[in-house]
Every structure is written in structure tokens, then in C-alpha cells.
Amino acid sequence: MITGIVLLGIVLALVAFVVGIYNKLVTYSNRYKNAFAQIEVQLKRRHDLIPNLVETAKGYMAHERETLDAVISARNQATAGLERAASDPTNAEAVKGLGEAEGALSGAVGRLFAVMEAYPDLKANQNMMQLSEELTSTENKVSFARQAFNDAVTAYNIYRQSFPTVALAGMFGHPSDATLLEFDSEAIAEPPKVSF
């Protein structure tokens, strides 16, 4: 009788332990997916601001069509990358592709701002000043949201890679580590400078 009670106690403790691991995996997974949703909000805002910025610049920068087209092309690629990654933030290739596309977009916007320096009337345009300020603010929000996402991914990966979780994670539907969102550092080595 006592042996049966002890065995039942051990089985219940083991079940509670496994349930605890499962629940913690779900918690960490949901945290990083929520953090990605916050990035998505900011990147959508960024993507919405860029066509307005380009449209405002078109009137002043008639000879810079190639630069303007590069920004729109990079924006379209970043939007497509965001849609792919947002549909499944656990897809490592989609998150990596998003990072590359956003890095290219940052580089294209940086080149646009560099070219704008040669157009004093454009820099003085009230609409351009407001758009540039909103874009700068959004860039800061993207940075903070990306940091929060990467922190959540790191916490998930540390827990998932720890023993005994690593032995059970695959059985619970958590077969791989989450991917950090890293923008191409070459494209944004020098952040765009906005001056009026």
C-alpha cells in the first residue's frame, strides 16, 4: 500500500514537472510571437510613411528618379518580407529574409536622405519635415520593438536549450530555436542623418 502511494506520488510529481515545462515553453513562445507582432505594427507604419516621403520628394528631385525607384522597390520587398514573417514568426528563413529586406530598405532611405541634402527647398518643405520626423520616430520604435523581440527570442531559446526541456521540446511541438531579427549591418552602418 505504501509503495503504491509513493509510486503514485512520484508519477504525479513527474506529470506536474512535465506540465510545468510544457506551460513554460508555451509562455516563452507566445512572448516572442507577441513581440514580433509589436515589430509588425511599427514596420507597417514605416512602410506606410515611405511612399508619402517619396511622393513629396518627387516634385523636387526630378533628376533623382533612380534613387526614388530604389526606395520604393526596397519598400515593396520589405513589405513582402514582413507579410511572410508575420504569417509564421517561427519560420527562420522568413525572419532572416525580413531582416535582409529591412536592412536594404534602411540603406535605400539613408541614400535618399543623403541625396536630399542637395535640395534645400525640399528640406524646407513643411510636409517633408513632418514626414522625416515621423519616420525618425518610427525608426526608433522599430529599434525598441526589435530589441524586445530579440530579448524574448533569447529567453525562449535559453529555456528551450536547457536540460531537460531540450529532451521534451520536440514532443511538445517546439522542434527548433527561434530566430533573432537582425537587420543587415552593412546597409545601416551609418544611420540616415536628417537635418533641416
N, C-alpha and C positions, 0 to 999 in steps of 0.2 A: 504494500500500500504506500509506504513512504517513498519507495523507489519510483512508483508511478507518479506521485505528486512532484518529486524532484525532476523527473523527466518532463512532465507537463510544464513545470516552471522553466526549464531550460528551453523547451520548444517555444513557449510564449515569449521568453526574452529574446530568442533568436528571431522570431517573427517581428517583434517590436523593433529590433535593431535593423532588419532589412527594410521594414516600412519606413523607418526614420531616414535611411539612405535614399530610398526612392523619393520621399517627400522633399528632401533637401535638393536632390537633383532637379526635381520639377521647379522648386523655388528659384534656384540659380538660373535655370534655363529660361523661365519666364522673366526674370530680371533683365537678362541680356536682350531678350526679344523686345521687351518694353523699351529698353534703352535705344534699340535700333529704331523703334517707332518714333522716338523723340528726334533722332537724327533725320529721319524721313521728313518730318514736319519742316525742319529748318532747310533741308536741301530742296524741298519743293518750293519754299519761299524764295530761296536763292535762284532756282531755275525760273521762277515767275518774274523776278526782277530783271534778269539779264536781257530778255527781248525788249523791254522798255528802255533799258540803258542803250542798247544798240540802236533802237529806233530814234532815240533822241540824238545820238551821235551821228547818225546818217546824214542829217542836214548840214552838218559842219564838216564832216570828214569824207567828202565825195571821192577823194583820191585814195582812200584807205579801205576800199571795198574788200580786199583780201583779208585784212585784219578783222573786219566786221563779220565776214563769212566764216572765218576760223572760230570766232567766239560762238556763233550760232551753231556751227557744226559740233563743237565741243559740248555745248549745252544740250544738244539733242542726244549725243552719245551718253552724257551723264544722266539724262532723264531716263533713257532706256536701261542704263545700268541700275538706276535706283528702282525701277519697276521690277527688274529681275531679282534684285537682292531683297526687296520688300516682300515679294511673293514667298520667299523662303530664306530668312536670315541665317538659317543653319547651313546653307549651301556655301561652302568655302570658295568655290570658283566665282559665284555671283558677288560675294562680298569683296573678293580681290579685284574683280572687274570693275566694281563700283569705285573702289579706291583709285584705280588707274584712271578711270574716266573723270573722276572729280579732280585728280591731280592735273590732268590735261586741261580741264576747264579753268582751274585756278591759274595755270600758266597762260592760257589764252586771254583771260580777263586782265591779268597782270600786263601783258603786252598791249592790250587795248588802253589801259591807263597810262602806260609809257608813251604811246602814240598821242594820246590826248594832251600831253604836256605841250605839244606844238600848236595847240589850238586854244588860245586864250579866251576867245569868245565862247567856246564850248565849256571851258572850265568855269566861266562866269554865269552860265545858263542856270537859272534857278531850279528848273526841273532836273538837270544833270547833277547839281549839287545835292538835291534831296535824294535822288536815286543812289548816288555814290555813298551817301551817309547811311541809307537803309541797307545797301549791300555790305558795307563795312560792319554794321551792327549784326547783320545776319551771319557774316563770316565768323564773327566772334562767337555767336550762338552755336554755329556748326562745330567750332573747335571745342566748346564746352560739352556739347552733346556727344561728340566723338570720344572725348576723354571719358565721359561717364559710360559709354558703351564699351570701350576697351577695358575699363575697370571691371565692369560686370562680366565681360568675357573672361578676363583673367581669373576672377573669383570662381567662375564656373569651371574653367579648365583646371585650376588647382584642386578643387574638390573632386572633379571627375577623375583626375590622375592619381589621387591619393588612394592608398590601400585601406580598406577593402573595396571602396567604391569602384575602382578600376575593374575589379573582377565581376561586378554586378551591373555596371552601367549599360553594357551592350544588351543584356537581357531585358533591361527596362526601356529600351528604345533610345538610348543615348550612346550610339556607337562611336562617335568621334568628337574631338575637341571642336570648340567654336573658333572662328577666325577673327582676328583683330582687323579693324578697319584702318588701314594705313594709306594715306594719300601719297602719291609719287613725290618723294622728297626733292627730286631734281626739278620738277615743274614748279614747286613752290619754295625753292631755297631762298628766294628773296620775295617777301610778300609785296603785293601791289601797294604803291605809295599814292595816296590821294592828297593833293594839295590844291587849294583854290586861292 
